[in-house]
């Protein structure tokens, strides 16, 4: 597989994830009370999908540098957070405040990993750094919101997380568009 076709594949996968996150975020923004359970389940599923898709695009045959290890950890944390959300909501395994805080900590770790993986090994020309920064900030805002906002104000939390999801989806779409353009024939 050529580098260009691999780049197109990554860009398309990123765009699919971004569109799904954008749809969930817009639904939650305009109908927060009805969207709460759906958003939690869809958010957990999207975290799992995001982590799996991130793992499938990793080049594991090369050297194990810091950026690869951070990226693998970020994708693993994303899968873990998504599975915890799905298990907690579907089977009521955890108390809601404990689950909220634990997933919040995982989302904060994912945000820092996203930021660090974008900074480490970028070289002199960081392509899409602003989009990467927005993406990391969306994870950080969502994580801190889950840690510090009380569950009793769930509608406010849904609106806040919906706004973070919309910002993250826009940044992800922008990065996918830039990646797609970088591999287009000149």
C-alpha positions in Angstrom: 0.0 0.0 0.0 1.4 3.4 -1.0 1.9 6.3 1.4 -0.7 8.3 -0.5 -3.4 5.6 -0.3 -2.6 5.1 3.4 -3.0 8.9 4.0 -6.4 8.8 2.2 -7.5 5.9 4.4 -6.5 7.8 7.6 -8.2 11.0 6.4 -11.5 9.1 5.6 -11.5 7.3 8.9 -10.9 10.6 10.7 -13.7 12.3 8.8 -16.2 9.5 9.7 -15.4 9.7 13.4 -15.7 13.5 13.2 -19.1 13.4 11.5 -20.5 10.9 14.0 -19.2 13.1 16.9 -20.7 16.2 15.3 -24.1 14.6 14.9 -24.1 13.4 18.5 -23.0 16.8 19.7 -25.6 18.7 17.7 -28.4 16.4 18.9 -27.4 16.9 22.5 -27.1 20.7 22.1 -30.7 21.1 20.8 -32.4 18.4 22.9 -30.4 17.9 26.1 -32.9 16.2 28.3 -33.9 13.5 25.7 -30.3 13.1 24.5 -28.7 12.4 27.9 -28.8 8.7 27.8 -28.2 8.5 24.1 -25.3 10.8 24.3 -23.7 8.8 27.1 -24.1 5.6 25.2 -23.0 7.1 21.8 -20.1 8.9 23.5 -18.9 5.6 25.0 -19.2 3.9 21.7 -17.4 6.7 19.9 -14.6 6.6 22.4 -14.2 2.9 21.7 -14.4 3.4 18.0 -11.9 6.3 18.2 -9.4 4.2 20.1 -9.8 1.2 17.8 -9.4 3.3 14.7 -6.4 5.1 16.2 -4.8 1.7 16.9 -5.4 0.5 13.4 -3.6 3.5 11.9 -0.5 3.0 14.0 2.7 1.8 12.3 4.0 -0.8 14.7 6.8 -2.0 12.5 9.0 1.0 13.1 11.0 2.1 16.1 9.2 2.4 19.4 9.7 6.2 20.0 8.0 8.3 22.6 5.3 9.6 20.2 4.2 6.1 19.3 4.0 5.0 22.9 2.0 8.1 23.9 -0.3 7.5 20.9 -0.8 3.9 21.9 -1.5 4.9 25.5 -4.0 7.5 24.3 -5.9 5.1 22.1 -5.9 2.4 24.9 -7.3 5.0 27.4 -9.9 6.0 24.9 -11.1 2.3 24.5 -11.0 1.9 28.3 -13.1 5.0 29.0 -15.6 4.0 26.3 -16.0 0.5 27.7 -16.4 1.8 31.2 -19.1 4.3 30.1 -21.0 1.6 28.2 -20.7 -0.9 31.0 -21.8 1.7 33.6 -24.8 2.8 31.6 -26.1 -0.4 30.2 -25.6 -2.7 33.2 -25.5 -0.1 36.1 -22.2 -1.5 37.4 -21.0 1.7 39.0 -22.4 4.5 41.0 -22.9 7.4 38.6 -20.7 9.9 40.4 -17.8 7.4 40.7 -18.1 6.5 37.0 -18.3 10.2 36.1 -15.2 11.1 37.9 -13.2 8.1 36.8 -14.1 8.6 33.1 -13.3 12.3 33.6 -9.8 11.4 34.8 -9.4 9.2 31.8 -10.5 12.0 29.4 -8.1 14.4 31.0 -5.3 11.8 30.5 -6.4 11.4 26.8 -6.4 15.2 26.3 -2.8 15.4 27.7 -1.7 12.4 25.6 -3.3 14.0 22.5 -1.4 17.3 23.2 1.9 15.6 23.9 1.7 13.2 20.9 1.1 16.2 18.7 4.1 18.2 20.1 6.6 15.3 20.4 8.2 14.5 17.0 6.3 17.1 15.0 9.5 18.6 13.5 9.8 22.1 12.3 6.4 22.2 10.4 3.5 21.2 12.7 0.7 20.6 10.3 -2.7 21.2 11.9 -1.3 22.1 15.3 -4.2 24.5 16.0 -6.7 21.7 15.3 -4.7 19.3 17.4 -4.8 21.9 20.2 -8.6 22.3 19.9 -9.0 18.5 20.0 -6.9 18.2 23.1 -8.8 21.0 24.8 -12.1 19.4 24.0 -11.0 16.2 25.8 -9.6 18.3 28.7 -12.8 20.4 29.1 -15.0 17.2 28.9 -12.8 15.5 31.5 -12.7 18.4 33.9 -16.4 18.9 33.5 -17.1 15.2 34.4 -14.8 15.5 37.4 -16.0 18.8 38.9 -19.6 19.3 37.8 -22.3 17.6 39.9 -24.3 14.9 38.2 -27.5 16.6 39.4 -27.0 19.3 36.9 -27.0 16.8 34.0 -28.7 19.0 31.5 -26.0 21.7 31.9 -23.4 19.0 31.6 -24.9 17.7 28.5 -24.9 21.1 26.9 -21.3 21.7 28.0 -20.1 18.3 26.7 -22.1 18.8 23.5 -20.2 22.1 22.9 -16.9 20.3 23.6 -17.9 17.5 21.2 -18.8 20.0 18.4 -15.4 21.7 18.9 -13.6 18.4 18.9 -15.5 17.2 15.7 -14.7 20.4 13.9 -11.0 20.1 14.8 -11.0 16.5 13.7 -12.7 17.3 10.4 -10.2 20.0 9.8 -7.3 17.7 10.5 -8.8 15.0 8.2 -9.3 17.6 5.5 -5.7 18.7 5.8 -4.4 15.1 5.8 -6.6 14.4 2.7 -5.1 17.5 1.0 -1.6 16.6 1.9 -1.9 13.3 -0.1 -3.7 14.6 -3.1 -1.9 14.4 -6.4 -0.1 17.7 -7.2 
